[in-house]
């Protein structure tokens, strides 16, 4: 991509923190800010925190950069009407339900604003700057609290008729499986979301399974996290390794459906839980190859995401770069 002579602000509005940065067209983050979201204080507080983080960036920027900021992109968990900029049912920020975030930012900063679901923004970011660069069709899976998804078709973010497309976490992998927050049962997210992974380990250990992770949390099972389970697995803990294998297989099973429906060149897998690396990717790819059409087996590539800590900021900034 030829370097464009302007900048974008990317904001990652999460339930705990708001992270934001000024990004150039090559995906370099020039300046960054991070402040607590303060969800408990209500919707107006969240909006004023959002405005504050953007104001801080404008203040920090040199005049030459400031004058070339073309727009502001914001990624938010939940369903987003992209054109209008209205947020629906954000799971961790309920006070923003029905709020027009786009209008708010445009009026406040007199700049074009673009709002998207955070996993959709991540997908666009990987397509613009990361592991999906150069692909025509790709899918991005974000493994975190849940399993977020984003679909790029013909180089563009596909959001469907109701701007809700890409909810890949709700691909059913077990017909009579455990209930999911969406109202369905057996969704892949209900097995591989960060909290569910920890809960699976807790249940198994309570039922008598031996694992070195018990020692890592000094017997307080409430402290188990995917990160600690990864640590245990790397040190050869049999239970933790087996759990990651199961999780990999479950995600691999969902990817088979994605590949069959969309036939993308790449499925990019990112987010905090994906940092488990090969102990997750190996069983995931193996299961995908086992279940998929032979024709697709070598064609659809499953690869780790490239945007790591800045995925949120870069993804949101790509909403601006893709428009111009
Ligand atoms: Zn579901």
Boltz pocket constraint, residues with backbone or C-beta under 6 A from the ligand:
constraints:
  - pocket:
      binder: B
      contacts: [[A, 169], [A, 170], [A, 180], [A, 181], [A, 182], [A, 183], [A, 184], [A, 185], [A, 187], [A, 189]]
      max_distance: 6.0
